[in-house]
C-alpha cells in the first residue's frame, strides 16, 4: 500500500505523456499529409468557414450517418474547453483543433464525396480551393 501512495505522481505524468504523444502523432500526420503550399496559418484563416461547413454537412441527410456522427463529435470537440493543448498558448494552442478538423475533413470527403464539400461550402472560391488541397483533392475548376 505504501508503494502505491508513493508513486501517485506517475499517473498524471503518464497521462500527460500520452496526450503529448497523441498530439505529436497528429502533427506529424498532418505535416506529412498536407500539401506543401498550405500552411497551418492558412488553415486557421479558413476556420470560421470550416465550422459553418461542418454544421451544414452534419445536418445534411444525404451525408452517411457515420460521417454525420463524426461531424457532431468533431463539433463537440471544437466547442469543448478540454483540449490536448490549451488554446491560451499562441499559435500551437489552436493547432490540435486544426489538425483534428483536417483529418476528419479528409475522411469526410472520402466518405461523403467531394461534391458535398462544394455544395455546402459557405466561403470564397479561393477558400474552397485551399480546403480541397487540404483534403487531398484537386482544384474544382481544373
Residue frames relative to the residue before (quaternion, step in Angstrom):
aa qw qx qy qz dx dy dz
X 1.0000 0.0000 0.0000 0.0000 0.00 0.00 0.00
X 0.6557 0.5255 -0.3150 0.4412 3.56 0.98 -0.85
X 0.6343 0.5392 -0.3269 0.4473 3.60 1.09 -0.71
X 0.6359 0.5295 -0.3238 0.4587 3.56 1.06 -0.76
X 0.6792 0.4854 -0.2937 0.4656 3.59 0.92 -0.84
X 0.6400 0.5311 -0.3349 0.4429 3.57 1.06 -0.66
X 0.7542 0.3924 -0.2009 0.4867 3.58 1.06 -0.70
X 0.2514 0.8031 -0.5069 0.1869 3.63 1.16 0.45
X 0.6308 0.5762 -0.3243 0.4060 3.59 1.05 -0.75
X 0.5684 0.6132 -0.3840 0.3918 3.60 1.19 -0.41
X 0.5926 0.5805 -0.3708 0.4176 3.60 1.10 -0.55
X 0.7190 0.4056 -0.2932 0.4822 3.67 0.66 -0.89
X 0.6128 0.5340 -0.3562 0.4610 3.60 1.07 -0.63
X 0.6537 0.5126 -0.3072 0.4642 3.59 0.98 -0.81
X 0.6452 0.5065 -0.3131 0.4787 3.58 0.99 -0.84
X 0.6608 0.4985 -0.3091 0.4683 3.58 0.91 -0.90
X 0.6512 0.5064 -0.3208 0.4653 3.61 0.94 -0.81
X 0.6411 0.5168 -0.3269 0.4637 3.60 1.00 -0.77
X 0.6608 0.5032 -0.3100 0.4626 3.60 0.93 -0.86
X 0.6494 0.4977 -0.3180 0.4790 3.59 0.95 -0.82
X 0.6452 0.5221 -0.3244 0.4539 3.59 0.97 -0.79
X 0.6491 0.5025 -0.3156 0.4760 3.59 0.95 -0.87
X 0.6520 0.5103 -0.3221 0.4590 3.58 0.91 -0.87
X 0.6605 0.5061 -0.3156 0.4562 3.60 0.90 -0.86
X 0.6248 0.5205 -0.3394 0.4727 3.59 1.01 -0.75
X 0.6491 0.5102 -0.3186 0.4657 3.60 0.97 -0.84
X 0.6539 0.5116 -0.3188 0.4574 3.60 0.91 -0.87
X 0.6762 0.4835 -0.2996 0.4683 3.58 0.86 -0.92
X 0.6330 0.5336 -0.3316 0.4524 3.59 0.98 -0.82
X 0.6858 0.4642 -0.2922 0.4783 3.57 0.84 -0.92
X 0.6426 0.5343 -0.3317 0.4377 3.58 0.93 -0.85
X 0.6925 0.4619 -0.2755 0.4808 3.58 0.98 -0.81
X 0.7244 0.4555 -0.2416 0.4577 3.59 1.07 -0.75
X 0.6204 0.5805 -0.3570 0.3882 3.60 1.10 -0.53
X 0.5451 -0.5815 0.4745 0.3735 3.57 -1.15 0.48
X 0.6134 -0.6013 0.3738 0.3499 3.58 -1.07 0.74
X 0.7302 0.4552 -0.2534 0.4420 3.59 0.95 -0.80
X 0.6621 0.4839 -0.3024 0.4857 3.62 1.25 -0.06
X 0.1344 -0.8230 0.5503 0.0423 3.57 -0.59 1.15
X 0.7063 -0.4420 0.3386 0.4371 3.55 -1.33 0.16
X 0.6386 0.5263 -0.3400 0.4467 3.62 0.98 -0.78
X 0.6236 0.5249 -0.3405 0.4687 3.61 1.03 -0.72
X 0.6594 0.5046 -0.3089 0.4639 3.56 0.97 -0.84
X 0.6501 0.5183 -0.3268 0.4493 3.60 1.00 -0.77
X 0.6172 0.5453 -0.3476 0.4482 3.62 1.08 -0.63
X 0.6680 0.5074 -0.2907 0.4603 3.57 1.15 -0.61
X 0.4305 0.7707 -0.4201 0.2101 3.59 1.23 -0.41
X 0.6790 0.4782 -0.3410 0.4406 3.69 0.72 -0.83
X 0.6694 0.4779 -0.3009 0.4827 3.60 0.97 -0.82
X 0.6359 0.5267 -0.3319 0.4562 3.58 1.02 -0.74
X 0.6247 0.5301 -0.3443 0.4585 3.61 1.00 -0.72
X 0.6524 0.4842 -0.3143 0.4911 3.60 0.98 -0.80
X 0.6200 0.5399 -0.3354 0.4600 3.59 1.04 -0.77
X 0.6565 0.5153 -0.3149 0.4521 3.59 0.88 -0.92
X 0.6518 0.5132 -0.3103 0.4643 3.57 0.97 -0.87
X 0.6729 0.4922 -0.2974 0.4654 3.58 0.91 -0.88
X 0.6561 0.5020 -0.3141 0.4678 3.58 0.96 -0.80
X 0.6500 0.5235 -0.3161 0.4511 3.60 0.99 -0.82
X 0.7057 0.4499 -0.2583 0.4825 3.60 1.14 -0.61
X 0.5672 0.6172 -0.3780 0.3931 3.61 1.24 -0.24
X 0.3465 -0.7633 0.5029 0.2106 3.64 -0.54 1.09
X 0.5947 0.5713 -0.3699 0.4279 3.62 1.20 -0.28
X 0.5792 0.5462 -0.3754 0.4746 3.59 1.25 -0.33
X 0.5485 -0.6335 0.4235 0.3443 3.62 -0.87 0.88
X 0.6269 -0.5910 0.3672 0.3506 3.54 -1.07 0.84
X 0.6622 0.5084 -0.3292 0.4412 3.62 0.85 -0.87
X 0.6373 0.5099 -0.3273 0.4763 3.59 1.10 -0.65
X 0.6494 0.5035 -0.3258 0.4675 3.60 0.99 -0.75
X 0.6231 0.5195 -0.3425 0.4740 3.59 1.04 -0.71
X 0.6459 0.5079 -0.3196 0.4718 3.61 0.96 -0.81
X 0.6468 0.5189 -0.3186 0.4592 3.59 1.02 -0.78
X 0.6478 0.4982 -0.3197 0.4796 3.60 0.96 -0.81
X 0.6409 0.5090 -0.3224 0.4757 3.60 1.00 -0.80
X 0.6410 0.5186 -0.3202 0.4665 3.59 1.01 -0.80
X 0.6554 0.4997 -0.3150 0.4706 3.59 0.91 -0.86
X 0.6362 0.5099 -0.3287 0.4767 3.61 1.03 -0.74
X 0.6401 0.5181 -0.3278 0.4631 3.60 1.01 -0.77
X 0.6602 0.5068 -0.3092 0.4601 3.57 0.93 -0.89
X 0.7058 0.4579 -0.2650 0.4711 3.59 0.96 -0.85
X 0.5734 0.6235 -0.3711 0.3805 3.57 1.18 -0.52
X 0.4495 -0.6831 0.4994 0.2861 3.58 -1.03 0.73
X 0.6017 0.5450 -0.3597 0.4598 3.60 1.27 -0.23
X 0.0413 0.7999 -0.5920 0.0898 3.56 -0.64 1.17
X 0.5901 -0.5418 0.4493 0.3955 3.54 -1.26 0.35
X 0.7573 0.0882 -0.0419 0.6457 3.55 1.12 -0.81
X 0.4883 -0.6852 0.4418 0.3114 3.63 -0.69 0.99
X 0.5245 -0.6619 0.4499 0.2905 3.57 -1.03 0.87
X 0.5386 0.6330 -0.3997 0.3865 3.61 1.23 -0.26
X 0.6092 0.5317 -0.3568 0.4678 3.60 1.19 -0.45
X 0.4602 -0.7157 0.4433 0.2821 3.62 -0.56 1.12
X 0.8528 0.1378 -0.1743 0.4725 3.53 -1.20 0.84
X 0.7902 0.3123 -0.2023 0.4870 3.63 0.42 -1.10
X 0.5212 0.6479 -0.4136 0.3708 3.59 1.20 -0.30
X 0.7307 0.3755 -0.2217 0.5252 3.57 1.07 -0.71
X 0.4645 0.7172 -0.4290 0.2931 3.57 1.25 -0.22
X 0.6410 0.5228 -0.3532 0.4371 3.61 0.94 -0.73
X 0.6274 0.5194 -0.3338 0.4745 3.61 1.04 -0.74
X 0.6671 0.5071 -0.2956 0.4588 3.57 0.93 -0.93
X 0.6728 0.5081 -0.3001 0.4461 3.57 0.89 -0.92
X 0.6870 0.4654 -0.2899 0.4769 3.58 0.84 -0.94
X 0.6243 0.5278 -0.3387 0.4657 3.61 1.02 -0.74
X 0.6573 0.5092 -0.3152 0.4575 3.60 0.92 -0.86
X 0.6686 0.4968 -0.3084 0.4596 3.58 0.92 -0.84
X 0.6563 0.4904 -0.3154 0.4788 3.60 0.97 -0.81
X 0.6474 0.5155 -0.3280 0.4556 3.61 0.95 -0.80
X 0.6181 0.5287 -0.3524 0.4629 3.60 1.00 -0.69
X 0.6660 0.4878 -0.2986 0.4789 3.57 0.98 -0.84
X 0.6357 0.5354 -0.3270 0.4498 3.60 0.99 -0.85
X 0.6592 0.5036 -0.3286 0.4515 3.61 0.91 -0.80
X 0.6596 0.4770 -0.3168 0.4869 3.57 1.07 -0.58
X 0.6895 0.4718 -0.2732 0.4768 3.59 1.12 -0.61
X 0.7921 0.3125 -0.1446 0.5040 3.59 0.78 -1.06
X 0.5166 -0.6444 0.4168 0.3798 3.58 1.19 -0.44
X 0.5924 -0.6038 0.4177 0.3317 3.52 -1.19 0.68
X 0.6021 0.5763 -0.3669 0.4132 3.60 1.08 -0.61
X 0.5866 0.5648 -0.3741 0.4438 3.61 1.15 -0.54
X 0.6287 0.5194 -0.3383 0.4697 3.61 1.03 -0.74
X 0.6767 0.4987 -0.2939 0.4549 3.56 0.85 -0.97
X 0.6673 0.5287 -0.2960 0.4332 3.56 0.92 -0.94
X 0.7840 0.3411 -0.1651 0.4917 3.60 0.97 -0.85
X 0.4526 0.7083 -0.4561 0.2923 3.64 1.20 -0.11
X 0.2343 -0.8159 0.5158 0.1153 3.63 -0.64 1.09
X 0.6503 0.5681 -0.3016 0.4041 3.58 1.25 -0.29
X 0.7574 -0.3628 0.3003 0.4522 3.49 -1.34 -0.43
X 0.6352 -0.5181 0.3969 0.4130 3.59 -1.23 0.31
X 0.6259 0.5300 -0.3430 0.4579 3.60 1.04 -0.70
X 0.6306 0.5297 -0.3215 0.4673 3.57 1.07 -0.75
X 0.6359 0.5190 -0.3209 0.4725 3.58 1.04 -0.77
X 0.6264 0.5242 -0.3368 0.4685 3.60 0.99 -0.80
X 0.6614 0.4950 -0.3064 0.4729 3.61 0.93 -0.89
X 0.6514 0.5109 -0.3145 0.4645 3.58 0.96 -0.83
X 0.6519 0.5087 -0.3139 0.4666 3.58 0.96 -0.84
X 0.6274 0.5125 -0.3385 0.4787 3.61 1.03 -0.71
X 0.6359 0.5334 -0.3159 0.4596 3.57 1.00 -0.87
X 0.7189 0.4303 -0.2397 0.4906 3.58 1.03 -0.79
X 0.5396 -0.6504 0.3896 0.3661 3.57 1.26 0.09
X 0.5190 0.6119 -0.4249 0.4192 3.58 1.20 0.52
X 0.5323 -0.6211 0.4650 0.3387 3.57 -1.23 0.32
X 0.6790 -0.4390 0.3930 0.4379 3.53 -1.39 -0.02
X 0.4504 -0.7198 0.4520 0.2733 3.62 -0.73 1.02
X 0.6665 0.5017 -0.3118 0.4547 3.61 1.13 -0.51
X 0.5978 0.5838 -0.3624 0.4130 3.59 1.24 -0.30
